[in-house]
Amino acid sequence: MPKKVNFIKTIFIIMNADKTVLSAHTSEAEAKKEIELKYSIIPEKFILEPCGLNIDDNFIEEIKKRF
């Protein structure tokens, strides 16, 4: 039986033009700030994509193991 989803958190994923994921943030403002600071000198287009992160019991257990 699948684990129950405890809640959904919106995260903001930064991707390059090839849609390679570069990083993710829980704050849209922080994601935009990273694009400005790290990638503004690169003449490539960067995409900021909101995404719903399902946080269930398995996710929480994995985080606990890693930290």
N, CA and C of each residue as an Amber inpcrd file, in Angstrom:
protein
   201
   0.8490000  -1.1840000   0.0000000   0.0000000   0.0000000   0.0000000
   0.8910000   1.2420000   0.0000000   0.5880000   2.2210000  -0.8660000
   1.4250000   3.4370000  -0.9040000   1.3160000   4.2350000   0.3860000
   2.3970000   4.9320000   0.6750000   2.4180000   5.7700000   1.8710000
   1.5040000   6.9710000   1.6780000   0.9290000   7.4230000   2.7580000
   0.0540000   8.5910000   2.7410000   0.8910000   9.8570000   2.5420000
   0.4250000  10.7270000   1.6600000   1.0960000  12.0150000   1.4750000
   0.7410000  12.8950000   2.6650000   1.7670000  13.3390000   3.3820000
   1.5230000  14.1740000   4.5420000   1.1790000  15.5940000   4.1270000
   1.9140000  16.1380000   3.1700000   1.6190000  17.4680000   2.6430000
   2.4050000  17.7070000   1.3720000   2.0390000  18.7570000   0.6850000
   2.7090000  19.1290000  -0.5610000   3.3240000  20.5080000  -0.3670000
   4.5970000  20.6380000  -0.7140000   5.3320000  21.8950000  -0.6030000
   5.7340000  22.3370000  -2.0030000   5.4880000  23.5970000  -2.3210000
   5.9240000  24.1260000  -3.6120000   7.4110000  24.4360000  -3.5420000
   8.1420000  23.8950000  -4.5170000   9.5560000  24.2240000  -4.6620000
   9.7460000  24.8550000  -6.0330000  10.8300000  25.5760000  -6.1890000
  11.1180000  26.2690000  -7.4350000  12.4250000  25.7200000  -7.9940000
  12.3370000  25.0950000  -9.1620000  13.4730000  24.4130000  -9.7690000
  14.0940000  25.3120000 -10.8320000  15.4110000  25.4730000 -10.7500000
  16.1570000  26.2320000 -11.7580000  16.7210000  25.2350000 -12.7660000
  16.4050000  25.4800000 -14.0540000  16.8920000  24.6190000 -15.1280000
  17.5470000  25.4750000 -16.2080000  18.4730000  24.8580000 -16.9310000
  19.0640000  25.5640000 -18.0690000  18.1840000  25.3270000 -19.2970000
  18.6090000  25.8300000 -20.4480000  17.8110000  25.7180000 -21.6720000
  17.5700000  24.2710000 -22.0960000  18.4800000  23.3640000 -21.7200000
  18.3260000  21.9390000 -22.0330000  17.4340000  21.2220000 -21.0310000
  16.8940000  21.9710000 -20.0850000  16.0380000  21.4520000 -19.0060000
  16.7900000  20.5460000 -18.0410000  18.0860000  20.7980000 -17.8940000
  18.8750000  20.1160000 -16.8700000  18.6460000  20.8470000 -15.5560000
  18.3020000  20.0910000 -14.5180000  18.0450000  20.7030000 -13.2090000
  19.3720000  21.1520000 -12.6030000  19.4200000  22.4270000 -12.2120000
  20.6230000  22.9850000 -11.6070000  20.4900000  23.0770000 -10.0920000
  19.3280000  23.4860000  -9.6140000  19.0960000  23.5480000  -8.1650000
  17.6110000  23.7520000  -7.9120000  17.2350000  23.6850000  -6.6430000
  15.8410000  23.8880000  -6.2440000  15.8120000  24.6730000  -4.9440000
  14.7740000  25.4880000  -4.8050000  14.6060000  26.3300000  -3.6140000
  13.1630000  26.2620000  -3.1440000  12.9440000  26.5320000  -1.8870000
  11.5800000  26.6070000  -1.3610000  11.0180000  28.0120000  -1.4840000
  11.8400000  28.9640000  -1.8730000  11.4170000  30.3550000  -2.0270000
  11.6740000  30.8010000  -3.4660000  10.6480000  31.3430000  -4.0970000
  10.8160000  31.8470000  -5.4560000  11.8190000  32.9980000  -5.4960000
  11.7800000  33.8350000  -4.4710000  12.7100000  34.9760000  -4.4100000
  14.1550000  34.4930000  -4.3300000  14.4090000  33.4580000  -3.5380000
  15.7700000  32.9190000  -3.4330000  16.2150000  32.2820000  -4.7490000
  15.3130000  31.6250000  -5.4330000  15.6540000  31.0280000  -6.7240000
  16.0160000  32.1140000  -7.7340000  15.2230000  33.1850000  -7.7730000
  15.5190000  34.2930000  -8.6850000  16.8460000  34.9590000  -8.3350000
  17.1160000  35.0580000  -7.0390000  18.3800000  35.6500000  -6.5850000
  19.5650000  34.7990000  -7.0440000  19.4270000  33.4780000  -6.9600000
  20.5080000  32.5950000  -7.4160000  20.7480000  32.7600000  -8.9130000
  19.6730000  32.8560000  -9.6810000  19.8280000  33.0520000 -11.1280000
  20.5910000  34.3510000 -11.4000000  20.2260000  35.4060000 -10.6960000
  20.9120000  36.6920000 -10.8740000  22.3890000  36.6110000 -10.4910000
  22.6780000  36.0030000  -9.3520000  24.0470000  35.9730000  -8.8440000
  24.9570000  34.9980000  -9.5910000  24.4590000  33.7900000  -9.8590000
  25.3140000  32.7560000 -10.4380000  25.2980000  32.7010000 -11.9590000
  24.1660000  33.0330000 -12.5470000  24.0080000  32.7470000 -13.9690000
  23.8160000  33.9750000 -14.8450000  23.7980000  35.1610000 -14.2800000
  23.5430000  36.3580000 -15.0880000  24.6640000  36.6420000 -16.0930000
  25.8660000  36.1520000 -15.8280000  26.9830000  36.3880000 -16.7580000
  26.9870000  35.4050000 -17.9280000  26.1650000  34.3780000 -17.8430000
  26.1020000  33.3630000 -18.8990000  24.9770000  33.7470000 -19.8620000
  25.2570000  33.7950000 -21.1630000  24.2320000  34.2260000 -22.1240000
  23.2140000  33.1310000 -22.4640000  22.9220000  32.2940000 -21.5220000
  21.9860000  31.2010000 -21.7300000  20.6830000  31.5370000 -21.0130000
  19.5890000  31.0100000 -21.5020000  18.2980000  31.2300000 -20.8520000
  18.1290000  30.2070000 -19.7230000  17.6600000  30.6790000 -18.5870000
  17.4010000  29.7970000 -17.4550000  15.9180000  29.8050000 -17.1390000
  15.4090000  28.6590000 -16.7560000  13.9810000  28.4800000 -16.5150000
  13.7610000  28.2800000 -15.0170000  12.7530000  28.9450000 -14.4920000
  12.3480000  28.7870000 -13.1050000  10.9780000  28.1210000 -13.1190000
  10.9220000  26.8840000 -12.6710000   9.7060000  26.0870000 -12.7650000
   9.1820000  25.7340000 -11.3700000   7.9470000  26.1530000 -11.0340000
   7.3750000  25.7250000  -9.7600000   6.9670000  24.2560000  -9.8580000
   7.0920000  23.5630000  -8.7580000   6.8040000  22.1280000  -8.7330000
   6.2560000  21.7590000  -7.3570000   5.2910000  20.8620000  -7.3250000
   4.7610000  20.3870000  -6.0520000   5.5580000  19.1870000  -5.5680000
   6.1610000  19.3010000  -4.4080000   6.9350000  18.2020000  -3.8210000
   6.0480000  17.4800000  -2.8120000   5.7130000  16.2360000  -3.1130000
   4.9040000  15.4360000  -2.2010000   5.7980000  14.9110000  -1.0850000
   5.5060000  15.3070000   0.1120000   6.3140000  14.8910000   1.2620000
   5.5180000  13.8400000   2.0240000   5.9480000  12.5910000   1.8620000
   5.2680000  11.4880000   2.5310000   6.1870000  10.8600000   3.5670000
   5.7240000   9.7930000   4.1670000   6.4920000   9.1330000   5.2310000
   7.8410000   8.6180000   4.7340000   7.9010000   8.0760000   3.5130000
   9.1770000   7.5870000   2.9590000  10.1710000   8.7250000   2.7810000
   9.6970000   9.8520000   2.2760000  10.5580000  11.0160000   2.0830000
  11.1440000  11.4670000   3.4220000  10.3130000  11.5440000   4.4230000
  10.7610000  11.9750000   5.7520000  11.7990000  11.0110000   6.3190000
  11.5940000   9.7170000   6.1490000  12.5570000   8.7240000   6.6420000
  13.8910000   8.8480000   5.9160000  13.8870000   9.0930000   4.5960000
  15.1250000   9.2670000   3.8440000  15.8870000  10.5050000   4.3170000
  15.1750000  11.5820000   4.5600000  15.8200000  12.8100000   5.0600000
  16.4630000  12.5470000   6.4300000  15.7620000  11.8610000   7.2860000
  16.2940000  11.5460000   8.6200000  17.5740000  10.7140000   8.5200000
  17.6310000   9.7850000   7.5770000  18.8220000   8.9480000   7.3960000
  20.0220000   9.7750000   6.9600000  19.7810000  10.7670000   6.1100000
  20.8680000  11.5400000   5.5210000  21.3770000  12.6520000   6.4280000
  20.5600000  13.1020000   7.3490000  20.9750000  14.2020000   8.2030000
  20.9560000  13.7560000   9.6150000
